[in-house]
Amino acid sequence: MTMNSIIKSTGSYLPERILTNAELEKMVDTTDEWITQRSGIKQRHIARDDESTGDMAIKAALDALATSGLSPDDIDGVIVATTTPDRTFPSVAVKVQGELGIKPGLAFDVQAVCTGFVYALTVADNFIKCGQAKNILVIGAEKMSSLVDWTDRTTCVLFADGAGAVVLSAQENNEGLAGQGIHSTHLYANGAQREMLQTTGGVSTTGDNGVIEMQGREVFKYAVSYMADVVGEVLERNNITSADIDWLVPHQANIRIIEGTAKKLDMGMEQVVVTVDHHGNTSAASIPLALDEAVKSGKIMRGQMLLIEAMGGGLTWGAALVRF
């Protein structure tokens, strides 16, 4: 008998304001056709000036708790994946913990940009499997609009805001891969490529956040390559084939990268969760947002096998095999 971490519930939050490609045409030198062809994005949600990453994280956490059957008293820890925290310190996680009335326990942020949720999920999974926690809130939350240069048409059309959450819980499993839970996680980073996708500032350098700058072609090239590698590793590690995967739940950065990963798996796009068209790239929030939408719409059902994968600044990349 082994202990698995199961995704007990999902939740999400999106800001009310929707920014369409048509609106962006009036802001920068771009067109709806150009944005759609290169990214697949048609619209994205943008947080209010007075709406922080922590505010969105709290709402997503409350949504996940509401369907979990658990109360804040049952939660042993909070892990938030974000690259846009409310403050340099304390972490967004302790804000969530405090505002929800969760008892003292582990609470911290993880920063791996777009791969952040996969990193946070892995950390939480390890806490549970080693017996240090039973129920952990894992949240991906971002206010990427706060890092965007709204005069840079190559990046401002891509990024957006939102938050997604899951409640990860301990459950015994004696069924192997047939049982619910996280069956393997795979994390990587290549710091030699950090300048391909970065911000222009920081607390200990310029004293401000800076804005996003990206070497788009290079990032795209490595995204396709790294995703192919990590997907192959997941299949080999678990001795399965792509036919055993019910749903691909990818980071929602670019429809062409998503299509490339699906092709590598020989999966039809009808087996891929796609929200990039109406969410944009919400960095660490994109996977839990996509997961929650697919669960609530009835696409993803209990017992199905999910392959979760992402790549982001660092460069970082990773994947998880999960039976929902």
C-alpha positions as CSV (number, residue, x, y, z in Angstrom):
1,M,0.0,0.0,0.0
2,T,1.4,3.4,-1.0
3,M,0.3,6.9,-0.3
4,N,-0.7,9.0,-3.3
5,S,-1.5,12.7,-3.6
6,I,-4.9,13.1,-5.3
7,I,-6.4,16.2,-6.8
8,K,-9.5,16.4,-4.6
9,S,-10.9,19.5,-6.2
10,T,-10.2,22.4,-8.5
11,G,-11.1,26.1,-8.5
12,S,-10.4,29.3,-10.4
13,Y,-10.9,33.0,-10.7
14,L,-10.7,35.4,-13.6
15,P,-10.9,39.2,-13.4
16,E,-14.0,40.8,-14.9
17,R,-12.3,42.9,-17.5
18,I,-11.8,41.2,-20.9
19,L,-9.3,42.7,-23.3
20,T,-10.0,41.7,-26.9
21,N,-7.6,41.7,-29.9
22,A,-9.8,44.4,-31.4
23,E,-9.0,46.6,-28.5
24,L,-5.3,45.9,-28.7
25,E,-5.4,47.0,-32.4
26,K,-6.2,50.5,-31.1
27,M,-3.3,50.4,-28.5
28,V,-0.4,49.0,-30.6
29,D,0.6,48.3,-34.2
30,T,-1.1,44.8,-34.4
31,T,-4.1,43.1,-35.9
32,D,-6.5,40.4,-34.7
33,E,-5.3,38.2,-37.6
34,W,-1.6,38.6,-36.6
35,I,-2.3,37.8,-32.9
36,T,-4.5,34.8,-33.7
37,Q,-2.2,33.2,-36.3
38,R,0.9,33.4,-34.1
39,S,-0.6,32.6,-30.7
40,G,-4.2,31.5,-31.0
41,I,-5.3,34.2,-28.5
42,K,-8.5,36.1,-29.2
43,Q,-9.0,37.7,-25.7
44,R,-7.6,37.8,-22.2
45,H,-8.6,38.9,-18.7
46,I,-6.9,41.9,-17.1
47,A,-7.0,42.6,-13.3
48,R,-8.1,45.9,-11.9
49,D,-5.3,48.2,-10.7
50,D,-6.5,47.5,-7.1
51,E,-6.7,43.8,-7.6
52,S,-3.6,41.9,-6.6
53,T,-2.2,38.4,-7.3
54,G,-3.1,37.5,-3.6
55,D,-6.7,38.7,-4.1
56,M,-7.1,36.4,-7.1
57,A,-5.4,33.5,-5.3
58,I,-7.8,33.8,-2.4
59,K,-10.8,33.6,-4.7
60,A,-9.5,30.6,-6.6
61,A,-8.7,28.9,-3.3
62,L,-12.2,29.5,-1.9
63,D,-13.6,28.0,-5.1
64,A,-11.5,24.9,-4.8
65,L,-12.3,24.5,-1.1
66,A,-16.1,24.8,-1.8
67,T,-16.1,21.6,-3.8
68,S,-13.5,19.7,-1.8
69,G,-15.7,18.8,1.2
70,L,-13.0,20.3,3.4
71,S,-12.8,23.4,5.5
72,P,-9.8,25.7,6.1
73,D,-9.2,23.8,9.4
74,D,-8.4,20.7,7.3
75,I,-5.7,22.4,5.3
76,D,-2.1,21.7,6.4
77,G,-0.3,24.0,4.0
78,V,-0.5,26.5,1.1
79,I,1.9,26.7,-1.8
80,V,1.5,29.4,-4.4
81,A,3.2,29.5,-7.8
82,T,3.7,33.1,-8.9
83,T,6.1,35.4,-10.4
84,T,4.0,38.5,-9.6
85,P,3.7,38.5,-5.8
86,D,1.8,41.3,-4.0
87,R,5.0,42.3,-2.1
88,T,8.7,41.3,-2.1
89,F,7.8,39.7,1.2
90,P,5.8,38.2,2.8
91,S,4.7,35.6,0.3
92,V,1.3,35.4,-1.4
93,A,0.9,32.0,0.3
94,V,0.9,33.5,3.8
95,K,-1.7,36.1,2.7
96,V,-3.9,33.2,1.5
97,Q,-3.3,31.3,4.7
98,G,-4.1,34.3,6.9
99,E,-7.2,35.5,5.0
100,L,-8.7,32.0,4.9
101,G,-8.1,31.4,8.6
102,I,-5.9,28.3,7.9
103,K,-4.0,27.1,10.9
104,P,-0.2,27.6,11.2
105,G,1.6,25.2,8.9
106,L,3.7,25.3,5.7
107,A,3.1,28.3,3.5
108,F,5.4,29.7,0.8
109,D,5.7,30.7,-2.8
110,V,7.4,28.9,-5.7
111,Q,8.8,30.9,-8.6
112,A,9.4,29.0,-11.9
113,V,7.3,31.4,-14.1
114,C,5.1,29.5,-16.5
115,T,6.3,26.1,-15.1
116,G,5.5,27.3,-11.6
117,F,2.3,25.3,-11.1
118,V,4.1,22.0,-12.1
119,Y,6.9,22.8,-9.6
120,A,4.4,23.7,-6.9
121,L,2.4,20.5,-7.5
122,T,5.6,18.5,-7.3
123,V,6.6,20.1,-4.0
124,A,3.2,19.5,-2.5
125,D,3.1,15.9,-3.7
126,N,6.4,15.2,-2.0
127,F,5.2,16.7,1.3
128,I,2.2,14.5,1.2
129,K,4.0,11.3,0.2
130,C,6.6,11.7,3.0
131,G,3.8,12.1,5.5
132,Q,4.3,15.8,6.4
133,A,0.9,16.9,5.3
134,K,-2.5,15.5,4.4
135,N,-4.2,18.4,2.6
136,I,-2.4,21.2,0.7
137,L,-3.8,24.1,-1.3
138,V,-1.7,24.4,-4.5
139,I,-2.4,27.7,-6.3
140,G,-1.1,29.3,-9.5
141,A,-1.8,33.0,-9.5
142,E,-0.5,35.8,-11.7
143,K,-1.0,39.5,-12.5
144,M,1.2,39.4,-15.6
145,S,-0.3,42.7,-16.8
146,S,1.8,44.3,-14.1
147,L,5.0,43.2,-16.0
148,V,3.8,44.0,-19.5
149,D,5.2,46.8,-21.7
150,W,2.0,47.9,-23.3
151,T,4.0,49.5,-26.2
152,D,5.7,46.2,-27.1
153,R,3.4,44.4,-29.5
154,T,5.4,41.2,-29.4
155,T,4.6,40.6,-25.7
156,C,1.6,42.7,-24.6
157,V,-0.7,40.7,-26.8
158,L,0.2,37.4,-25.0
159,F,0.0,37.8,-21.3
160,A,-3.0,38.0,-19.0
161,D,-4.2,37.6,-15.4
162,G,-6.0,35.0,-13.3
163,A,-5.7,32.3,-10.7
164,G,-6.4,28.6,-10.4
165,A,-6.2,26.2,-7.5
166,V,-6.4,22.6,-6.5
167,V,-6.7,20.8,-3.2
168,L,-4.2,18.0,-3.0
169,S,-5.0,15.3,-0.5
170,A,-3.4,12.1,0.7
171,Q,-5.1,8.8,-0.2
172,E,-3.9,5.2,0.0
173,N,-3.4,3.5,-3.4
174,N,-2.9,-0.2,-4.0
175,E,-3.8,-0.1,-7.7
176,G,-0.6,1.3,-9.2
177,L,-1.2,3.4,-12.3
178,A,-4.9,2.4,-12.2
179,G,-5.3,4.3,-8.9
180,Q,-6.0,8.0,-8.5
181,G,-3.2,10.4,-7.9
182,I,0.0,11.9,-9.1
183,H,2.1,9.1,-10.5
184,S,5.2,10.9,-11.5
185,T,6.6,14.4,-11.9
186,H,9.5,15.7,-14.0
187,L,11.2,19.0,-13.4
188,Y,14.0,20.8,-15.4
189,A,15.7,24.1,-15.8
190,N,18.5,25.4,-18.0
191,G,19.9,28.6,-16.4
192,A,22.2,29.2,-19.4
193,Q,19.1,30.2,-21.3
194,R,17.6,32.6,-18.7
195,E,18.0,35.7,-20.9
196,M,15.7,34.3,-23.6
197,L,12.6,35.1,-21.4
198,Q,13.1,37.6,-18.6
199,T,12.2,40.9,-17.1
200,T,14.3,44.0,-17.4
201,G,14.4,44.7,-13.7
202,G,14.3,43.4,-10.1
203,V,14.5,44.3,-6.5
204,S,18.3,43.9,-6.1
205,T,19.2,45.3,-9.5
206,T,17.0,48.2,-10.8
207,G,14.8,48.5,-7.8
208,D,11.6,47.9,-9.8
209,N,9.8,45.1,-11.5
210,G,10.9,45.8,-15.0
211,V,8.9,44.5,-18.0
212,I,8.9,41.3,-19.9
213,E,11.3,40.8,-22.8
214,M,11.4,37.7,-24.9
215,Q,13.4,36.2,-27.7
216,G,10.3,34.7,-29.3
217,R,11.7,32.5,-32.0
218,E,14.3,31.0,-29.7
219,V,11.7,30.3,-26.9
220,F,9.4,28.7,-29.4
221,K,12.2,26.4,-30.7
222,Y,13.2,25.2,-27.3
223,A,9.6,24.9,-26.1
224,V,8.8,22.4,-28.9
225,S,12.0,20.5,-28.2
226,Y,11.8,20.4,-24.4
227,M,8.1,19.5,-24.4
228,A,8.8,16.6,-26.7
229,D,11.6,15.4,-24.5
230,V,9.7,15.6,-21.2
231,V,6.6,14.0,-22.7
232,G,8.7,11.1,-23.9
233,E,10.3,10.8,-20.5
234,V,6.9,10.6,-18.8
235,L,5.7,7.8,-21.1
236,E,9.0,5.8,-20.7
237,R,9.2,6.3,-16.9
238,N,5.6,4.9,-16.4
239,N,5.9,2.3,-19.1
240,I,2.8,3.6,-21.0
241,T,2.0,4.9,-24.5
242,S,0.2,8.0,-25.6
243,A,-2.9,5.7,-26.0
244,D,-3.0,5.5,-22.2
245,I,-3.5,9.3,-21.9
246,D,-7.0,10.6,-21.9
247,W,-6.2,14.3,-21.7
248,L,-3.3,16.6,-22.4
249,V,-3.5,19.6,-20.1
250,P,-0.7,22.0,-21.3
251,H,0.5,25.4,-20.3
252,Q,-1.5,27.8,-22.4
253,A,1.2,29.9,-24.0
254,N,0.8,29.4,-27.8
255,I,-1.6,27.2,-29.8
256,R,1.2,26.2,-32.1
257,I,3.3,24.8,-29.2
258,I,0.2,23.0,-27.9
259,E,-0.5,21.5,-31.3
260,G,3.2,20.4,-31.6
261,T,3.0,18.5,-28.3
262,A,-0.3,16.9,-29.3
263,K,1.3,15.7,-32.5
264,K,4.3,14.3,-30.7
265,L,1.8,12.2,-28.6
266,D,-0.2,11.3,-31.7
267,M,-3.3,12.8,-30.0
268,G,-6.1,14.6,-31.7
269,M,-6.8,18.1,-30.5
270,E,-10.1,16.9,-29.2
271,Q,-8.1,15.3,-26.4
272,V,-6.3,18.5,-25.5
273,V,-7.6,21.1,-23.1
274,V,-7.3,24.5,-24.8
275,T,-8.1,27.8,-23.1
276,V,-5.4,30.0,-24.6
277,D,-7.9,31.5,-27.0
278,H,-9.9,33.1,-24.2
279,H,-7.4,33.2,-21.3
280,G,-4.2,34.2,-23.0
281,N,-0.9,33.3,-21.3
282,T,-1.5,33.5,-17.5
283,S,1.9,32.0,-16.7
284,A,1.7,29.8,-13.5
285,A,-2.1,30.2,-13.4
286,S,-2.7,28.7,-16.9
287,I,-2.7,25.0,-16.1
288,P,-5.0,25.1,-13.0
289,L,-7.3,27.5,-14.9
290,A,-7.5,25.1,-17.8
291,L,-7.9,22.1,-15.5
292,D,-10.7,23.7,-13.6
293,E,-12.6,24.7,-16.8
294,A,-12.3,21.2,-18.2
295,V,-13.5,19.6,-14.9
296,K,-16.4,22.0,-14.5
297,S,-17.5,21.6,-18.1
298,G,-17.5,17.8,-17.7
299,K,-14.7,17.1,-20.1
300,I,-12.3,15.7,-17.6
301,M,-13.9,13.0,-15.4
302,R,-12.8,10.9,-12.4
303,G,-10.5,8.0,-13.3
304,Q,-9.1,9.6,-16.5
305,M,-5.3,9.9,-17.0
306,L,-3.9,13.4,-17.5
307,L,-0.6,14.6,-18.8
308,I,0.2,18.0,-17.5
309,E,3.2,20.0,-19.0
310,A,4.7,23.4,-19.2
311,M,7.7,25.5,-20.1
312,G,8.6,29.0,-19.0
313,G,11.3,31.5,-18.2
314,G,14.5,30.2,-16.7
315,L,14.3,28.3,-19.0
316,T,12.2,25.9,-16.9
317,W,10.1,23.0,-18.0
318,G,8.3,20.1,-16.5
319,A,5.4,17.6,-16.6
320,A,3.2,15.5,-14.3
321,L,1.3,12.3,-14.9
322,V,-2.0,12.3,-12.9
323,R,-5.0,10.1,-12.7
324,F,-7.8,12.4,-11.9
